[in-house]
Amino acid sequence: MVSNTAKRLQRARKEEDKEARRRQLLEAALALYRSTSYEAVKMADVAERAGLAKGTVFLYFPTKEALFLAMLEEQLFAWFDRLETTLTEGGGRWTGARVARTVAESLEGEEPLTRLLARLQTVLEQNVSTEQVRGFKERLLEAVQRAGALVEKRLAFLQPGEGVRFLLHVNALVTGLLQMADMAPVVREVFAAAPHLEPLRVDFTHELTHALTLLLRGLEAR
């Protein structure tokens, strides 16, 4: 007869195994996404790279969108953690320009995150369960409220709630500017051959910093 303690240990090991397989799948999907595109990543490829059977993917993520939404969730909340640490521990005088620069530079090297954010509403939230979206949105609200409160603490001219609105504007600007900055190969070729078109080139970090600085400057000047 199996004791209650033994049963609990078995359940714990099963949960650990499930989490380990889930991590394998997310890491495999992220590796493929870094080197290709959302369209190019197939669920079968994710399973193969993770060393698991194809059907195993669907036990954890019933759709491709569910898999990539989970990937976005990990990337996004890791970024929020880093941003909160910077806003909390950064010494010296904080200005709107410094906050804008801090946010924009924190997204440098975060291509998987920014690329996924650009697809959130139009793709990743279109074929997933209500439970997954509800969990994501609840967690997102908490993260935005915490980070928004820190922004308000650093910038005394912001009114209650404007830190959250600022971060919502960050998301909108990231989505738009990334699509403008992410040029197709043929466009890069045209730009290289026609230097006079250079004013149309979008430097993501520079333009995001500039836009956020202007936004905060306007709020400060009210």
Residue, then its C-alpha position, 0 to 999 in steps of 0.5 A: m500500500v502506497s503511503n500518503t507521503a509517497k503519493r505526494l512525492q510522486r505527484a511532486r515529481k510528476e509536476e517537476d517533470k511537466e514543468a521541465r518539459r514545458r521549459q524545454l518546449l519554450e526554450a526550443a521555440l525561442a531558439l527557433y524564433r530568434s533565428t527565423s520568424y513566427e511564420a517559419v516556426k512549426m510546432a513539429d520543429v519545436a518538438e524535434r528541437a526539444g527532443l520530444a514527440k510532436g504530440t507532446v507539444f499540444l499537451y502543453f500548448p494546444t495552439k501555436e498562438a498559445l505557445f508564443l503567448a506563453m513565450l511572450e509572457e516570460q519575456l515581458f515579465a522578465w523585462f518588467d522585473r529589470l525595469e523595476t530594478t532600474l527605476t528603484e535602484g537608480g540614483g541621482r536626479w530623474t527627469g522625463a528625458r532620463v526615464a524615456r532613455t531608460v525605458a528605450e535602452s532597456l529594450e535594446g537586444e530584446e528583439p524576441l520581446t519587441r517582435l512578439l509585442a507587435r503581434l500580441q493583439t493581431v495574432l497571439e490573442q486570436n486563438v487561445s483559451t479564455e483562461q490563458v488570456r485572463g491569467f496573462k492580463e491579470r499578471l500584466l495589470e499588476a506589472v503595469q501598475r507596479a512599474g507605473a507607480l515607480v515612474e510616478k515616484r520618479l517624476a513628480f509632475l505625473q498625476p496618479g494613474e499617468g504612470v500606467r498610461f505612459l507604459l501603455h503609450v510605450n507599448a503603442l510606440v514600440t509596436g509602431l516603431l518596430q514595424m517601421a525599423d524592421m526593414a525587409p531585405v529588399v528595402r535594405e538593398v534600396f537604402a544601400a543603393a540610394p543614400h538620399l533615402e536615409p531620412l526614411r530609415v528608423d533607428f528604433t532606440h533613438e526614435l523611441t527615446h525621442a517620442l517618449t521624451l516629447l510625451l513626458r515633456g508635454l505632461e510636465a509643461r501642463 
